[in-house]
Amino acid sequence: MIHEEIGDFAAALPPMRGLLGLDLGTKTIGVAASDRLRTIASAVETIRRSKFTAEAERLIALAETREAGGIVLGLPRNMDGSEGPRAQSTRAFARNLSRLTDLPIAFWDERLSTVAAERALIEADTSRRRRAEVIDQVAAGLILQGCLDRLARLGGAR
């Protein structure tokens, strides 16, 4: 089920299960995962975009392997808060994914997450080539960490 409100998402989450965070791009999907206590997000992998079925199978397999209790998708809003074609594409992806899994799905505003990821990687003196390989994972981690922090403030961290 897709939850527009983070409080509803928190209420739907099973206890002691981590979350997956996704940064959907046109060419790749960055994936991050949290620990069972939902305190810290870590970059996991980058999935090359191909067919939805293959992408969904990989994401569901990751969710099962990591015993995830929910999925957080970065929602690429415009700077004025409106939603453009990329946000609509993300919502369509979520609708399609929700047909294949019972895991609760939520959206998290991802404005500037890739910019922040790029800055963090530059500050860590990561090579340009390596940055290109991991940028989506790192952005997914920032998206997921923002959601985890909000869930903790709501009291839904566990």
Backbone hydrogen bonds, N-H to C=O, Kabsch-Sander energy under -0.5 kcal/mol:
donor,donor_aa,acceptor,acceptor_aa,energy
3,H,105,I,-3.3
4,E,2,I,-0.5
9,F,5,E,-1.9
10,A,6,I,-2.6
11,A,7,G,-1.9
12,A,8,D,-1.3
12,A,9,F,-0.5
13,L,9,F,-0.8
13,L,10,A,-0.8
16,M,158,R,-0.7
17,R,14,P,-0.7
18,G,67,E,-0.7
20,L,70,G,-2.2
21,G,32,A,-2.7
22,L,72,V,-2.9
23,D,30,G,-2.3
24,L,22,L,-0.6
25,G,23,D,-0.6
25,G,28,T,-2.6
29,I,47,I,-2.4
30,G,23,D,-2.5
31,V,45,E,-2.6
32,A,21,G,-2.4
33,A,42,S,-2.5
34,S,19,L,-2.1
35,D,40,I,-1.1
38,R,35,D,-1.4
42,S,33,A,-2.8
44,V,31,V,-3.0
45,E,31,V,-1.2
47,I,29,I,-2.8
48,R,46,T,-0.5
49,R,27,K,-3.1
55,E,51,K,-2.2
56,A,52,F,-3.3
57,E,53,T,-2.3
58,R,54,A,-2.1
59,L,55,E,-2.4
60,I,56,A,-2.8
61,A,57,E,-2.2
62,L,58,R,-2.5
63,A,59,L,-2.5
64,E,60,I,-2.3
65,T,61,A,-2.8
66,R,62,L,-2.6
67,E,64,E,-1.0
68,A,63,A,-2.9
69,G,18,G,-4.0
70,G,18,G,-0.6
71,I,104,P,-2.5
72,V,20,L,-3.0
73,L,71,I,-0.5
73,L,106,A,-3.0
74,G,22,L,-2.7
75,L,108,W,-3.1
77,R,75,L,-1.7
78,N,82,S,-3.1
81,G,78,N,-2.4
84,G,76,P,-0.5
88,Q,84,G,-2.0
89,S,85,P,-2.2
90,T,86,R,-2.0
91,R,87,A,-2.4
92,A,88,Q,-2.1
93,F,89,S,-2.3
94,A,90,T,-2.4
95,R,91,R,-2.3
96,N,92,A,-2.5
97,L,93,F,-2.7
98,S,94,A,-2.6
99,R,95,R,-0.8
99,R,96,N,-0.6
100,L,97,L,-1.8
101,T,97,L,-0.9
105,I,1,M,-2.9
106,A,71,I,-2.4
107,F,3,H,-0.8
108,W,73,L,-2.4
110,E,75,L,-2.0
113,S,110,E,-2.7
116,A,112,L,-2.5
117,A,113,S,-2.4
118,E,114,T,-2.5
119,R,115,V,-2.3
120,A,116,A,-2.4
121,L,117,A,-2.3
122,I,118,E,-2.3
123,E,119,R,-2.8
124,A,120,A,-1.5
125,D,122,I,-1.9
126,T,121,L,-2.6
131,R,127,S,-2.9
132,A,128,R,-2.0
133,E,129,R,-1.3
134,V,130,R,-1.8
135,I,131,R,-2.1
138,V,134,V,-2.5
139,A,135,I,-2.5
140,A,136,D,-2.3
141,G,137,Q,-2.2
142,L,138,V,-2.1
143,I,139,A,-2.4
144,L,140,A,-2.8
145,Q,141,G,-2.7
146,G,142,L,-2.1
147,C,143,I,-1.8
148,L,144,L,-2.8
149,D,145,Q,-2.6
150,R,146,G,-1.8
151,L,147,C,-2.8
152,A,148,L,-2.3
153,R,149,D,-1.7
154,L,150,R,-1.6
155,G,151,L,-0.8
155,G,152,A,-0.6
156,G,151,L,-2.6
